Amino acid sequence: MTSEPTRNSREEFGERLSRRLFLDKNVIQNNFRGELVEEIVNSAIGQTHGGEWDHCSGDWGAWDFRNGDLFLQVKQSAARQSWDDPSIEAPLRPITFGIAPNSGAYGKTSWVSFDGKDGRPGSIRISQIYIFAVHGDRSVDADNFDIGSWEFYVVLSNRLDELDGRVAGGTKKSISQNEIEKLVEQDKARRGKFEELRRLVSQAASEARNEPGWSSRSDILRLLEA
């Protein structure tokens, strides 16, 4: 008969999983690297570290951080992947991020579709602020845990919305690092290292509150919490 895991065995399993997926590796696989990046961002802006943002991400959450009526989403990518040959530099690959508008979100008990019906909004990027994190080191010594190796771009969602009309179908679903760099050159986005991240996000939050439509997220929040 198989017994239920005891608390001690749960802790043992957790430690083993942590080592297998994180601690024993410098380059983390895609589906777990996002967790690390959120914790890095949390260290910069989270309430538990003296910041103003509540780290509240969850399974398929529509945002990762919240500050009152402001929502923030973290996206990440890395030049070196866990499957790359460990003996040579990783090949040069384009770095891109998904930015498709949210077609809905999970409420308290069920999925809420953003279909424009019955008072619901149409598809929308719920988060007013996006952080795009890039680990650009392709070398064999690349280390995702090296905070100084990460580059952060802070972009208002309205700047992403402005790009929608320039693509077929009217909705831009992805953006490349090169495109984000162009936004930086146009003073429509900001770039910085970890030490600058709290200041960059604070500036973006002030700007977001002066942007058209920022308060509409309060209506969305009421829908999700109903």
matplotlib code that plots the C-alpha trace (Angstrom):
import matplotlib.pyplot as plt

x = [0.0, 1.3, 1.2, 0.6, 3.7, 4.6, 5.6, 9.3, 9.0, 7.2, 10.1, 12.6, 10.7, 10.7, 14.4, 15.1, 12.9, 14.5, 18.0, 17.1, 15.2, 17.1, 20.0, 22.2, 21.9, 23.1, 20.8, 17.2, 14.7, 12.1, 9.0, 10.8, 13.0, 10.0, 9.6, 13.2, 12.7, 9.6, 11.5, 14.3, 11.7, 10.0, 13.4, 13.4, 9.8, 7.9, 6.3, 8.3, 11.5, 10.3, 8.6, 5.0, 4.0, 2.2, 3.7, 0.4, 1.0, -0.6, -1.6, -2.6, -2.8, -3.6, -0.9, 2.1, 2.2, -0.4, -0.2, -3.7, -5.4, -2.1, -1.1, 2.2, 3.2, 6.7, 8.0, 11.4, 13.8, 17.3, 20.0, 21.3, 18.9, 19.1, 19.4, 22.4, 25.7, 27.4, 30.9, 30.3, 28.7, 25.0, 23.9, 22.6, 18.8, 16.2, 14.7, 10.9, 8.1, 4.4, 2.2, -1.2, -4.1, -5.9, -9.0, -10.2, -9.0, -9.8, -12.2, -12.9, -14.7, -14.5, -13.1, -14.4, -14.3, -13.4, -15.8, -17.4, -20.7, -23.0, -20.8, -17.5, -14.6, -13.2, -9.7, -7.3, -3.8, -4.9, -1.5, -0.7, 3.0, 5.2, 8.7, 10.7, 13.7, 16.5, 19.5, 21.7, 24.8, 25.4, 28.7, 29.3, 29.5, 26.0, 24.3, 20.6, 21.1, 23.6, 21.3, 23.8, 23.5, 19.8, 18.6, 15.2, 12.9, 9.9, 7.1, 3.6, 0.9, -0.4, 2.9, 2.3, -1.4, 0.0, 1.7, -1.5, -2.6, 0.6, 0.2, -2.1, -5.2, -4.8, -3.4, 0.3, 0.9, 4.7, 7.5, 11.3, 14.0, 15.1, 11.6, 11.7, 15.1, 13.5, 10.9, 13.7, 15.3, 12.0, 11.7, 8.7, 10.3, 13.1, 16.0, 18.1, 19.8, 18.4, 19.6, 17.6, 14.4, 12.5, 13.0, 12.1, 8.9, 8.0, 8.4, 6.2, 3.6, 3.4, 3.1, 0.5, -1.8, -1.8, -2.5, -5.9, -7.9, -5.7, -8.6, -10.7, -8.8, -10.9, -14.0, -12.2, -11.2, -14.8, -15.8, -13.1, -13.9, -17.7]
y = [0.0, 3.4, 5.9, 9.6, 11.7, 13.0, 16.7, 15.6, 13.7, 16.6, 18.9, 16.3, 16.1, 19.9, 20.1, 17.5, 19.2, 22.5, 21.2, 19.3, 22.2, 25.2, 25.0, 22.4, 24.4, 27.7, 27.7, 26.9, 25.5, 27.8, 26.8, 27.3, 30.3, 32.6, 31.7, 32.8, 36.1, 36.9, 36.5, 38.7, 41.4, 40.9, 41.6, 44.9, 46.1, 43.7, 44.7, 42.0, 43.9, 47.5, 48.1, 49.0, 46.0, 42.8, 39.7, 37.9, 35.7, 32.3, 29.6, 31.4, 34.7, 37.8, 39.8, 39.1, 42.2, 44.6, 48.1, 49.3, 49.7, 49.1, 45.7, 44.6, 41.6, 40.0, 38.4, 36.8, 35.2, 34.0, 33.7, 30.4, 27.5, 24.4, 22.1, 23.9, 22.1, 22.9, 22.9, 25.7, 29.1, 29.0, 30.0, 33.5, 33.4, 36.2, 37.0, 37.6, 37.9, 37.1, 40.2, 39.1, 40.9, 38.9, 37.2, 36.6, 35.8, 33.6, 35.1, 33.8, 30.7, 30.5, 31.9, 35.3, 35.9, 39.4, 39.2, 42.6, 41.1, 41.9, 44.7, 42.7, 44.4, 43.1, 41.6, 43.8, 43.9, 44.0, 45.0, 48.6, 47.9, 45.2, 44.2, 42.4, 40.6, 39.5, 37.2, 37.8, 35.7, 33.0, 31.8, 28.4, 30.4, 31.8, 31.9, 32.8, 33.4, 36.2, 39.2, 41.5, 39.5, 40.5, 43.5, 44.9, 46.8, 48.6, 49.4, 50.8, 48.6, 51.6, 51.7, 48.1, 48.9, 51.5, 48.8, 46.8, 48.7, 48.2, 44.4, 42.2, 41.5, 44.5, 42.7, 42.3, 39.0, 39.1, 41.7, 41.2, 42.6, 44.7, 46.2, 47.1, 48.7, 50.9, 51.9, 52.8, 55.0, 56.7, 57.3, 55.0, 52.5, 52.4, 50.0, 49.3, 46.8, 45.3, 48.2, 50.6, 48.5, 50.0, 53.5, 52.6, 50.9, 53.8, 56.2, 53.9, 53.7, 57.5, 57.7, 54.9, 56.8, 59.7, 57.4, 57.2, 54.2, 53.2, 53.2, 50.8, 48.0, 48.7, 47.6, 44.5, 43.7, 44.0, 41.6, 39.1, 39.5, 39.2]
z = [0.0, -0.9, 1.9, 1.6, 1.5, 4.9, 5.4, 5.5, 2.3, 0.6, 1.7, 0.4, -3.0, -3.2, -2.5, -5.1, -7.7, -6.9, -7.4, -10.6, -12.2, -10.8, -8.4, -10.2, -13.5, -14.8, -17.8, -16.9, -19.4, -20.8, -18.9, -15.5, -16.3, -16.1, -12.4, -11.8, -13.7, -11.8, -8.5, -9.8, -10.7, -7.3, -5.7, -7.4, -7.1, -4.8, -1.5, 0.3, -0.8, 0.1, -3.3, -4.1, -6.2, -5.1, -6.7, -7.5, -10.5, -10.8, -13.2, -16.5, -14.6, -16.6, -14.8, -12.6, -10.4, -9.1, -7.6, -7.0, -10.4, -12.2, -13.6, -14.8, -16.9, -17.1, -20.3, -20.6, -23.1, -23.2, -25.9, -24.5, -24.2, -21.9, -25.0, -26.5, -26.8, -23.5, -25.1, -27.6, -27.8, -28.6, -32.1, -32.7, -32.5, -32.8, -29.4, -29.5, -26.9, -27.1, -26.7, -28.0, -26.3, -23.6, -25.0, -21.5, -18.0, -15.1, -12.6, -9.1, -10.3, -14.1, -17.3, -18.4, -22.1, -23.4, -26.4, -26.3, -25.2, -22.2, -20.9, -21.3, -23.1, -26.4, -26.4, -24.5, -23.0, -19.4, -18.0, -18.5, -18.1, -19.6, -18.5, -21.2, -19.7, -21.9, -20.9, -23.9, -22.9, -25.5, -24.0, -22.3, -19.0, -19.3, -15.9, -15.6, -11.9, -12.6, -12.1, -13.8, -17.0, -17.5, -19.5, -18.8, -21.0, -19.5, -22.0, -21.6, -23.2, -25.0, -27.0, -27.9, -28.9, -31.3, -33.2, -33.8, -36.8, -38.6, -39.0, -41.0, -39.1, -36.8, -33.8, -33.1, -31.4, -30.9, -30.7, -31.2, -29.1, -32.2, -32.3, -28.6, -29.1, -31.7, -29.2, -26.8, -29.5, -30.0, -26.3, -26.2, -23.9, -21.3, -20.9, -17.9, -15.5, -12.3, -10.2, -12.4, -12.6, -9.6, -10.9, -14.4, -13.3, -11.0, -14.0, -16.1, -13.4, -13.3, -17.0, -17.2, -14.9, -17.4, -20.4, -22.1, -20.9, -18.0, -15.5, -17.6, -16.0, -12.8, -14.7, -15.9, -12.3, -11.1, -13.8, -12.7, -9.0, -9.4]

ax = plt.figure().add_subplot(projection="3d")
ax.plot(x, y, z, "-o")
ax.set_aspect("equal")
plt.show()
